[in-house]
Amino acid sequence: RGGVGIIGTKFKGANSRLACLNVVEVGDQIVIATANGVVVRQQVSAISAQGRMATGVRIQQLAEDDSVVSVSPIIEPESATDDDDEGDIPESAESSDSSEDTDATEAGEEKAEDKGGKGGKGKKGKKGKAAESDDSDESGEDEE
């Protein structure tokens, strides 16, 4: 009605300008970069929501000779969060678990060999048999 448009934001002074406008969600983050090289990363949820007639909120204090040159949203891809929710174990984690099991089994066999002693008087079973075979090797060395 009149063709003048809608006021998107109210500026504080005549020299104020809009640096950037992005649509973001509450869970997103933004990165603000200045001309002097200062970069600030901020959670969107930490910024209070304002009406369109408000003058906004201050996120970063600028030096007199500095200005905002870029504002970019950081939006996490949904596919990355979907993979985490399923509870799948990465292949690298599975392989590292199996190597720990192997080390534990080998350590258990060494303990069984120590308990077996000479003459094969150790416990029966795989561990006892391993101790007996080691004892026979030792007796073979004595004959030489």
C-alpha positions in Angstrom: 0.0 0.0 0.0 2.1 2.9 -1.1 5.0 0.8 -2.4 7.6 1.8 0.2 8.3 -1.7 1.6 8.6 -3.0 5.1 11.2 -1.9 7.6 13.5 -4.8 8.2 15.6 -3.3 11.0 16.1 0.1 12.7 19.6 1.6 12.6 21.1 3.6 15.5 22.6 6.3 13.3 22.8 7.7 9.8 26.1 6.0 9.2 25.0 2.6 10.3 24.8 -0.1 7.6 23.7 -3.7 7.4 26.7 -6.0 7.0 24.9 -9.2 6.4 21.6 -10.9 6.7 21.2 -14.7 7.1 18.4 -17.0 8.1 19.6 -19.4 10.8 18.2 -22.0 13.3 18.6 -21.9 17.1 21.0 -24.8 17.0 23.3 -23.2 14.5 26.5 -21.1 15.0 27.8 -18.0 13.2 31.2 -16.7 12.5 31.9 -13.0 12.3 35.0 -11.6 10.7 36.3 -8.0 10.9 38.6 -6.0 8.6 41.4 -6.2 11.2 41.3 -10.0 11.3 39.3 -10.6 14.4 37.1 -13.7 14.1 34.3 -14.6 16.6 32.3 -17.8 16.6 29.0 -17.5 18.4 26.0 -19.8 19.2 22.8 -18.5 17.7 21.0 -19.6 20.8 23.1 -17.2 22.9 21.8 -14.2 20.9 18.5 -12.8 22.1 15.7 -12.5 19.5 14.6 -9.0 18.8 11.6 -7.5 17.0 12.0 -5.8 13.6 11.8 -2.3 15.2 14.6 -3.0 17.7 18.1 -1.8 17.1 19.6 -5.3 17.7 22.2 -6.7 20.1 25.9 -6.2 20.2 27.8 -9.5 19.6 31.3 -8.1 19.2 32.9 -4.8 20.4 34.7 -3.2 17.4 37.6 -0.8 17.5 37.0 2.6 16.0 39.0 1.8 12.8 37.5 -1.8 12.4 34.3 -3.0 10.7 32.5 -6.2 10.1 33.3 -7.7 6.7 31.7 -11.1 6.9 29.0 -13.0 8.8 28.6 -16.7 7.9 26.4 -19.4 9.4 27.9 -22.7 10.4 25.2 -25.3 9.8 25.9 -28.9 10.7 24.8 -31.3 8.0 21.9 -33.5 9.0 23.6 -36.7 7.5 26.4 -36.3 10.1 24.0 -36.2 13.0 21.9 -39.1 11.6 25.0 -41.4 11.5 25.8 -40.6 15.2 22.2 -41.3 16.4 22.2 -44.9 15.0 25.0 -46.0 17.4 27.1 -47.7 14.8 30.6 -48.4 15.8 33.3 -47.2 13.3 35.4 -50.0 11.7 38.5 -48.6 13.3 37.0 -49.0 16.8 36.0 -52.6 16.0 39.4 -53.6 14.8 41.2 -52.0 17.8 38.9 -54.0 20.2 39.8 -57.3 18.5 43.6 -56.6 18.8 43.1 -56.0 22.6 41.4 -59.4 22.8 44.3 -61.0 21.0 46.8 -59.5 23.4 44.8 -60.6 26.4 44.6 -64.2 25.0 48.3 -64.3 24.5 49.0 -63.0 28.0 46.7 -65.6 29.4 48.6 -68.4 27.5 51.9 -67.1 28.9 50.5 -67.2 32.4 49.3 -70.8 31.9 52.7 -71.8 30.7 54.3 -70.3 33.8 51.9 -72.2 36.1 52.4 -75.5 34.2 55.9 -76.0 35.4 58.2 -78.8 34.2 56.9 -82.3 33.6 53.5 -81.2 32.2 51.8 -81.1 35.6 49.8 -78.0 34.6 46.0 -77.8 34.1 44.5 -79.9 31.4 43.0 -78.2 28.3 44.5 -76.0 25.6 46.6 -74.0 28.1 47.9 -77.1 29.8 48.8 -78.8 26.5 50.7 -75.7 25.4 52.7 -75.9 28.6 53.4 -79.6 28.0 54.6 -79.0 24.4 57.0 -76.2 25.7 58.3 -78.6 28.3 59.1 -81.2 25.7 61.1 -78.7 23.7 63.1 -77.8 26.8 63.9 -81.5 27.4 65.0 -81.8 23.8 67.5 -79.0 24.3 69.0 -80.7 27.4 69.8 -83.9 25.3 71.9 -81.9 22.9 
